[in-house]
Amino acid sequence: MAKSNTIEQQKILRVFKLINLLRGNIGKPVHRLAESLETDPRTIYRYFKLLEALGFEIEKKYSKFRIVDRVENPIDLSFGTFNDEEIQFLNELIAKQGSKNLLKDSILQKINIRSDFRQSVNQLFNANLGVFVDLIARAIKDENQVILKDYYSVSSDSVSDRLVEPVAFNKNFDSIYALEVETKEMKMFKVERIGELMLTAKPFRFKDFHKPLQQGLFGFSGQSQFYVLLKMSKKAYQYMVEEFPDAKPFTYTKNRNQYFFEGKIPQLPGLARFILGLPGEIKVLEGEELKEYLQEQVQKVRF
């Protein structure tokens, strides 16, 4: 049953990716679409028919295909679109009608077609992530291992399969705390970086290693502790407390116009990315590991 669900999820995700590839003013040939989705041209044509049945208009020009936006000029034709609040209100009104009302489905279809195109596609991707959340929640409840297929790691810039024992979600339900079976380490995995999720019938084997793992201040977690002391401009300080509010308790000021961050972080990439994004605004006063990491990243820059 789990294998069947996984196959269906993969098909749905492939259609979502195809919609994303077909967006834009420049079309794409079928063989390129097939390569991007790791399938064959015949399957791409079959997906075209499915999208047309769902109300999408697919245009072919010079052997290239693209989806035609129903609203050619959103600014001039804004009266013909609906925002999120309007769509929700209309859906609630229509939902109160009887199930045998023949106009109900027709109106709902037109509402969805005339709504903002980009927002609709984003909702499709979010719906797929919601499926992942449901499956992970089931694995946590049943205490079964799961496989994170094609998981993308930012720190190593690589894609691989991870066998994990999921323990809990973070407060936003966009990441999971899980034990990576291969390393026997607790790690945090972003749901949106999972290519495909496979449930297994294998029960947890390493519950003794399950430990609560708190997310780091700058988007990374881990067991290491790197001490750093930063001196920041007012601009950098403001950006830090806005983008990373959990870092505020570790900041302080001197002489009203000198701003500092002092604390321990579990990994370097998150803070380093923040520093490199504000050149000249932050000085690393202490933290040799962070200084070395920043130097390594600067040497990789290509113009």
Secondary structure, 3 states (H helix, E strand, C coil): CHHHHHHHHHHHHHHHHHHHHHCCCCCECHHHHHHHHCCCHHHHHHHHHHHHHCCCEEEEECCEEEEECCCCCCCCCHHHCCCHHHHHHHHHHHHCCCCCCHHHHHHHHHHHHHCCHHHHHHHHHHHHHHHHHHHHHHHHHHCEEEEEEEEEECCCCEEEEEEEEEEEECCCCCEEEEEECCCCEEEEEEHHHCCEEEEEEEECCCHHHCCCCCCCCCCCCCCCCEEEEEEECHHHHHHHHHHCHHHHHHEEEECCCEEEEEEEECCCHHHHHHHHCCCCCEEEEECHHHHHHHHHHHHCCCC
